[in-house]
């Protein structure tokens, strides 16, 4: 009888994908620019007072989707320290937390937007999250397209359909506008809502990621769908709001301010935002529809949510929702 032939495998050939804990919902209760904070405490109080009724409504609505048990909801707040830095964490965060508390709200997790671009990784090696997501983009070619346009990795622009042709005929020969064709949305229902999204400006080390692209990374992180070589990214670090550094780069990308908070990552996300973010979040959905997510994180979500009988949409963009309160 022949002995079985031993089989050797490189351990790197079977990478382990780190699992993360999941809440049912990650509820974003604010995303403000530095300029908003400059307006003072009254601006923050107005923000949270306006947000509070909608937070209660979202929580109540989530409860109707659970077959048993109470919903696990964690709150988060995103601070823009990427495009401007007019204050320090030690000066800015305590008044923010206090203003939320005055409205009866708790900020469980506080995040820096710059962490969605570059974040600390294992062995102090930076993780370029935005660049990682860029490499995961798979453009959806519009019907009957000739694939003549350069890829998004070169242009920095991503659309949800077919752009208007750039070729023009002579006005003298262009009878009744026959030489012009409108852009069209892929999968439009009746009429098109075409969007072309700029992902970055500048080149090389001067590249500046757009707000829409960083917001897309933010959504993927909250949904627990991003990994760095199998490792979880932007893992929250516990901290007290009264013990913060004077420099933004010295502050972890995500702080857990509430030790009793539900997990940071969640099956679904909801963001309560000022109306000025509506076009940005439309762009986010265009981007999320064209991001290739690794199979193992998707499997982990499906397995975990299935064990709780909690329905999670197949599409990534459909796992996100928004509230734009009037006057916010």
N, C-alpha and C positions, 0 to 999 in steps of 0.2 A: 504494500500500500504506500503510495507516494505521500510524503509529508507536504502539508500546505505551504505554498510559497509565501514568505512574509511580504507584507506590503508596507512600504515606508512613505510617509507623507510629511511634507514641510508643515510646521505648525502655522506658518503664515498663509498657507493655502486654505486654512479654515478659520478665517478671522471671526472673532467673537464680537457680536454687537451688543453693547451694554444696554440693559433695559432701564427704564425710568418709571417712576411712579406717576399715576395719572389721577387728576381730579376729573370731575365730569365737565367742568367749565372753567376756563381762564377768562376772567372778567376785567378788562382794561378800563379803569375809571379816569383816565386822563393821559394826554400826550401834549405837553406844552413846550413852547420854545422859550429860550432864555428871556426874550423880550416880554413874554407874559409875566414872568416872575418880577421883572423890573417894575411892573405896575403896582406891586405891593400886596400886602395881606388881603385887602378887600377883593382883589382880582381872584385870589385863591378861594376865598370864602364864597364868592359868587359862583365859581366853577363847581365846587362840591355841592353847594345847595341846589344847583340846577341838575346835577348828576344824580343825586340821591333818589328821587322818585323813580327814575329809569332803572337804577340798580335794583331797587325793590321789585319792579315789574319783571325784569329779566330773571331774577332768582325765583319768583313765583311761577313764571312760565316754564322754567326748567323742571320744576317739581312735577309738572303734569306729564313729563316724558319718562319718569321713573316708575317702574313697576313696584318697587319696594325700597325702603330706606330713604334717608335724606340725601339731597344732592350735595356733592363735594364741590364747593366753589372757592377758588382763590382769586384775590384781586391783585392787580398790578398797575404800575404807573411808569410811563416811559418819559425820561428827561432827555431833551436834545442837548447833548454835549458834543455833538459831531460838527454842526455847522457854526456854532458860536459858544463861547464860554465867558459869560459876563459875571459869574459869581462862582463860589466854591461850594463843594458838598456840605461842609460844616455850616455855612451860612444859609444855604438854600433848603436843605432837607428838613430840619426841625420845624420851621414855619409851615412847610407843606404838610407834614404829618399832623400838625396841630389843626390846620384848617380842615383837613379831612375828618378829624375826630369831632370837631365842632358840628359837622353835618351828620354825625353818627356813622361815619365810614372808617374802615380800617384799610390801610395800604399794606397788604401782606408782602408784596415784592416790589422793589424799586429797581429799575433797570436804566442803564446808560445806552443811548442810541449808538454811540461809537463802538460799543461791544458787538454790534451787529455787523460791523465792518471788519475789525480785528480784535480778537480776544485772547487772553492768556490761555495757553494749552499745557499739556503735560511737559515736565522738564523745562518749563519757562519758554517753550517754543511757541511763538504766536500762531494762532489759528486764524486764517484769513477766511472768515465765514462768507462774506459777500462774494469773494472770488470763487469759493467752493460752489455756491449756488449758481453763479454764472456758468460754471462748467457743467451744471446739471440741466441747463435749459435745452429743451428740444422744441424747436420752432414748429408750429403747426402750419404746414404749407396750405395755402388756400386752394380751392378747386381750380383746375385748369391753369395752375401757375407754371411758369417755365423755369422757376428756380434760378432766375438770373440775378436776383439781388444778393449782395454780400451777406454772410451770416452775422448774427447778432454779436458774436464774439469780436467782430471787426468793426461794426458800425456803432454798437452801443445802443441800438434802437430795437424795440420788440413791439410787434403789432398784433392785433387780434383778427387780421384778415388780409385783404389784398390792397396795397397802396395804389393810388392813381398812377397810371403810366406816366413816365417822364418824357416820352417822345411827343413832340408837337408837330403838327402839320402847319404849313403856311396859312396865315389867316385868309389869304385870297382863295385857297383851295379848301378851307374848312367850312363846308356848307352845313348850316344848321348845327354847328358844334359836333360834327361827326368824328373829329379827331380827339375828342375828350371823353374820358371814361371816369366815372366816380370811383372812389375807394369803396370797398365792401367788407362787411364783417362776416367772418366765417361762422356758419350756423345761425345767421340772422333769422329772426322770426318776423317776417313781413318786411320790415325796414331795418337798415343797418345802423348800428351805433359804432362807428369805426374809431379806434384809438391807436395811437402810435406813442410808445412810452420810451422816454430817454432814461437809460439805466445809469449812465455816468457821463461826466465831462472831464476834459483833461486827459493826459496820457502818462504812462509809467508811474513813478512815485507821486506825481501830481494828480493822479486820478481822484476825482471826487464823486462818490456814489450818490445817486439821487435819493431823495426822501422816499419815493415809491419803492425803490429797490431795497433799501434798508428796512422799510416796513414789511416787505415780503419775507425777508430773513427773520424778522421779529415774529411774524405769524408762524413760520415753520418751526422756530425754536419753541414757541408756546405750545404748538401741537405735538412736540416731542418727536419730530421727524428728521432732525438733522443729527449727524454723527461726524466725528473726526477720526478716521481710521478705526471706526467701531466704537469710539468713546463718546459719551454724552458731552454736549457742549453747553456753555453758559449755566453750569450748575450753580444754584444759589448758595451764597455764603451768608451765614447768620451774622447780624450786626445790630447794635442798638443805634437808634437814630441820633443819640447824643454823642456817639463815639465815631465820628467821621473824619476823614483826612481833609487837608486843605487843597489837595490837588485831585482833579478828576481821574487822572491816570493811575492814581494810587488806590482808587476805589474799585472793588470787584465789579464786573459788568452787571451782575444781578445780586442784590442784597435781599435776604429774607429778614424783614423787620418784625414779623409776627411769628414767634416760635411755635404757635399752635395752628399755623396756616395749613390748609389743604395743599397738595402738591402744586408746584409751579406749572408743570406741563399738564395738558388736559386733552380730552377727546375733542372738545369743541372750544372755540374762542368767541367772545363777543367784546366789541370795543365801543365805549360811549365817548364820542368825540365831537369837537366843534364842527360846524358845517363846512368850514374851509377845507377839511380833510376829505370831503366826499370825492372830488376828482382823484386824489391820491389813492384812496382805497379802491376806486374803480380800476386804477392802474395795477394795484396789488392783485386783484382778481385775475387780470389779464396775465400777469406774470405767473401766478400760482397755477394757472391752467396749463402752463408750458414747462413746469419744473418736473424733472424725473426724480422721484423719491425712491430710495433704496427699498428693496423688497422686505428686508428683515424688520425695520421699524414699522412698516405698514402691517406686517404680520403680527407684531407685538400688540399694536393698537387693536386690530381686529380680534385677536384672541382674548385680550383683556376685557374689551367692551362687550364681546359676545358672552363672556362668563357672567356679566352683570345684566344681560338682556337690555343693554343700552345701545340704541341704534346710532351708528356713525355713518354719514354719507361716504360713498366711495370716492367722490371727487374731493380734492384738497380744498379748493376754493369754497365748496359747499359746506365745509366744516367751520367757516368763519361767518360771523354776522356782525351787524353794526346798528348803533342808535345814534342819530344826529339830533339832539334836543334843540328846540328853537331857543335862540338867545344865548346859547352857550359860547 
